Amino acid sequence: MKQKTILFIAVLLWIGEGYSQSSFTFAGGFNNSIFYSRITKAEYQHSFTSYNAYLVNFSYRENLSALQKNLQVGAQLEFKQQSAEFYYADFFPPDSTATRVRFDIRSLNLYLFPELKVGESVKFVFSGGPVFQYIVNVKAKGRQAEVRHTGNIESDVNKKNSKEISGFVIGAKINLGIEIPIYKNLYFTFCNSYTAGFNGMQGDLSKRMKYFNCVDINLSGGLVLYVFTAGSMH
């Protein structure tokens, strides 16, 4: 029984090595973030206005067997910016404060996924899985106005490393795309992906809004290079 088990594992390893296929993708594109908060406007006045931002990423995928040639597993490391104007105001007469600030949130994102590719020449791509976001830097620029019974006070907000938004966010990502052959094992890829955070972003702003996060809509294009092992029969 032990010998049969060892032989079975050896055959699986041989199949994996003989038919393995890897691909590397370099891509860049646009990101738009739709922010939301659970706090009601009756409790705290707020609104979000999104701006287009950017992203760049590197992906690695591995096909483990010709028996599963359309199924891959992979990982993607992405640097992206999320940009939106936050308006938030508390009204407690006779004093009140209103703030209108644009936040540019720069983060590193790790995306782990299984991926299905359909097609021989032109490939249609579907993937989904968890994404882990770490906020590296936040730029804040805007204006704050305080209305008091003694008079109005206005001040500029201009911070290159704001502490209003920070933390580590866990979410999920769905990716839909297409790969078009260019030359031999080189492809052009165009993708549309959606990312949603599960836990709220942290920082000083979360104390006012209780919870806030966003859904990202990403459009990206790039180059895919397929690499085959010496024993591959593709």
Buried (B, 14 or more C-beta within 10 A) or exposed (E): EEEEEEEEEEEEEEBBBBBBBBBBBEBBBBBBBBBEBEBEEEEBBBBBEBBEBBBBBBBBBEBBBBEEEEEBBBBBEBBBBBBBBBBBBBEEEEEBBBBBBBBBBBBEBEBBBEBBBEEEEEBEBBBBBEBEBEBEBBBBBBEBBBBEEEEEEEEEBEBEEBEBBBBEBEBBBBBBBBBEBEEEBEBBBBBBBBBBBEEBBBBEBBEBBEEBBBBBBBBBEBBBEBEBBEEBEE
